[in-house]
Amino acid sequence: MTGVCSVCCMKGVYCVLLCDVVVLQFYAPWCTFCKQLDPVWHQIGSELKSLGSPVNVGKSDATTNTGLAKEFRVRGYPAILMLKKGVKYNYSGPRTKDGIMDFAHRVGGPLIRSLSSLQLFQHAMNRHDVMFVYVGATSQLKGNYASAAEELIVHTYFFSATRDVLPKAVALPSLPAVVVFKDGTYFTYNEESDGELKSWINRERFPMYFKIDSYTLYAMGESGKLVVLALVKEKDLCEESLRYKSLVEKVAVDHRETYSRNFYFGFMEGSDYINGLVMGEVIVPSLIVINLSNDGYFLPPGAVETERHLLDFLNGVLDGSVQCHGGNSATQRIRRFIYDAKVTLTPVFSQAPLLGCFLVGFPFTILAIFCYLCCKARSNVSDDDTDNVVLLASSQQHRKKTTNKKSD
């Protein structure tokens, strides 16, 4: 038994949906990414079953169970979501075994995990790069914390503890408190300076500096922050790549108080994703600042060789003196559509020219036929209108002659 239930009929649908917790994959038989995920999905089902996890694993053909796919607003494939006691949680992370297993464990478990000893606290610290902990008794702050957890549990873990569980080195100004532990230190939530608790958690759920992939970059867009990226080569890190990485990390750590509210910092290996954003080839290694809210980006106006150069660049981004490129205007959307079509069709033409010609020519042929039929229909209508006008004129002339005869 693989532990994966195939949801292929209405009875199977209800069997899966009646489970307390189920992680469900919607796929399409023709989807290449779905086929690549299939062996991983069965491994996940087997492992969760062997661990005695309460999380059930299922899959549904969205092209057959269209009603179910529509109900859960499936827009692309493979779509992965969890149903827990009637509440839906969408998964937007990497389609890997570790990523999905972590999602299933995080969302399928308690909303807020209690840390009852220092040993448990240290164990959690060793497992998580970023950890949110509520400290104190029941309060309004704890209610707000639970509300934030209900929405953000898809992204990060939430814990609670009493004051005596935390290390003595952790100094809290007052209780209750919400603390985030990351990057070897900790920060305490302050409503006056940090604003709404949920927004603060959403901003702080990433490390100050780390490796960023396309999925993480997409998730960062929800916070409204800009992202400072050092683009480096994937395999052999040259001296220039190492310099950019070190420079960005140093600014992220040393100037956290100045820039943490406006920027995330990290590095990305390769430039494929960024090439799609800028619609061109980006030099690697290099630096770029991305505005994920409008698909805009900023490039340094000159060489960035020192910390001072990078700080001037970031200040220019904030005060508007550095130009923002890209964006999501109508013109940019048309350009992006053309670019995406070019990127998609270029390898097709190189590997299968006839198929490429068909893919390009077929839509134009359909459009030409449609335009021809429209013009022909308009021509027929015009001819009918002309005939009607001629008949009307002839009728009026006949009536006029008849009237003249009667007058004579």
C-alpha positions, 0 to 999 in steps of 0.5 A, a space after each residue: 500500500 502506498 498510502 495514497 488514495 485516488 479520488 476518482 469518483 464522487 464516493 471516493 471524493 466524500 471518503 477523502 473529504 470526510 477525513 479530519 486531515 488530508 493533503 490532496 493533489 489535483 493533477 491533469 493526465 497531460 501535465 508534465 510536472 504532475 507526472 514528475 511529482 507522481 513518484 514523490 507523491 507516493 513516497 510521501 503517502 508511504 512515509 506519512 503512513 509508516 510514521 502513523 501520521 494523522 494526515 491522509 494523502 489523496 489525489 484527484 484528476 481535475 479533468 474528471 472531477 471538475 466540480 471538485 476542482 472548481 469548488 477548491 478553485 484549482 487554477 494550475 497543475 499540480 495544485 496541492 492543498 490540505 483540508 483540516 476540519 473543513 478549512 482549506 490551506 493552499 501549498 505554494 512551496 517547492 514541489 519536493 518531498 521535504 517541502 511537502 512533508 514539512 507542510 503536511 507536518 506543520 499544518 496537520 499538527 497543532 496550530 500552536 505547539 507548546 514547549 514545556 521544557 528547555 530541552 524541547 525549546 532547544 530542540 525546536 531551535 535546532 530544527 527551525 531557522 525562524 521560530 515564533 514563540 508566545 510567552 505568558 498566560 491567556 490574554 488578548 495578545 494570545 488571541 491575536 497570536 492564534 488568529 495570525 497562526 490560523 492564516 500563516 501556519 502554511 508558512 511557518 511554525 507557531 509555539 508557546 512557552 512559559 517564561 521559565 522555559 526560555 534561556 536565562 539570556 532571553 530578556 523580555 521587557 514585559 509579559 505577555 510577549 511574542 518573540 521571534 528567534 532567528 539568525 542567532 538572536 531574538 526580537 520582541 514584538 512591539 505593537 507601537 513600533 511594529 504595527 499589526 501582529 499578523 503583518 509583523 509575523 509575515 514580515 519577520 518569517 524569513 531570515 535576515 539573509 539566506 539562499 532564495 529560490 523562485 518559490 521563496 521569492 514569490 512568497 516574499 511578495 505578500 509582505 510588501 518588502 523589496 528584495 535585495 539579491 546577489 545573483 551568483 553562479 550555480 556551481 563554481 563561485 568565483 571571487 566576484 560572486 563571493 564578494 557580492 554575497 559577503 557584501 549583501 550579508 554584511 549590510 543585512 546584519 550590520 544595518 538591520 535597524 535601518 533597512 529591515 522594514 523595507 528590504 529582504 536580503 539574500 542570494 540566488 543561484 543562477 538567473 533564469 527566474 530573474 531573466 523572465 522578470 527583466 525580459 532579458 539576460 542578466 549578468 551573473 554575478 550582479 546585484 538587483 533589487 526587486 519590487 514583487 508588488 508590481 514586478 519592478 526592479 532596480 539596477 545599480 547605476 554604477 559599480 558596487 565594489 564597497 559597502 558604501 556603494 551598496 548603501 548609496 544604492 539602497 538609499 537611492 531606491 528608497 528616496 526614488 533617485 534610482 529609476 525603477 524598471 519593468 512594472 505591470 502596466 499594460 505595455 509591460 504586460 504585452 511585452 511580457 506576453 511576447 517574451 514568454 511566447 518567444 522563450 516557450 517557442 524558441 526551443 520548440 522551433 529548434 527541436 521540432 520546426 514543423 511543430 513550431 510552425 504549426 503552433 504559431 500558424 494554427 492560431 493565425 489561421 483560425 483568426 484569419 478564418 474568423 475575420 473572413 467570416 465576419 467580413 463576409 457576413 458584413 458584406 452580405 448584410 451590406 448587400 441586403 441593405 443595398 437591395 432594401 434601399 433599391 426596393 424602397 426607392 423603386 416603391 416610392 417612385 411607383 407611388 409617386 407616378 400613381 399619385 401623379 396619374 390620379 391628379 391628372 
